Amino acid sequence: MDINQRDKKVLIAGIAFVVCYLLFFFVAEPIYKKQAKVDDKIKSKVQFIQKYYEVLNQKSYYQEKEKANQSTHVNLARRFFKEKQSGLAAASLQKLVKGFSSGTVTIERTKVNKPKYMEGMLAVPIEISVRSSLKNLSLFLMRIENHEKFLIVEELRLRRINKASPEDLQTRLLITGFIQELEPQGGKPI
């Protein structure tokens, strides 16, 4: 085959182009993509380490939050009855109510109702009947509502005892205290 000088140059340039093309697509491009993936992995690990150090640097903040949470837990624990059984909690509630009544109202009757769950918390209700004047009844209710324990007067029914003296009242109250026990998920009700 007789190839002239100009065709040889074109043929060599074509072969060089094909070799360069193959080197680019089969060698350089995979190396470049692999390096890009490695760079992305390194970048993500560096970001993870930076976030980790940011959390470590906020250790004192989280310790303060933990102390605040513990004090809140202690404050909430004081608001609920310490007894875990509803009967004992009802007895404690009766004792509290008897203390509230000293000098204000006369308790005629006390009845412990069945415990129930209110808003996910175990509630221990008691029903009491009292005799008092309007002023003493309001003082008694204020003592109940402002006590350290979380107490609710759910129901209040009153009537006059003496038509001549509208201040003398007979009142039936449903007072509820709470035990720090959450309602079981899908469990049997009390």
Beta strands, then each sheet from edge to edge (+ up, - down):
strand 1: 106-112
strand 2: 116-118
strand 3: 121-133
strand 4: 151-160
strand 5: 168-182
sheet 1: 1+ 3- 2+
sheet 2: 1+ 3- 5+ 4-
end
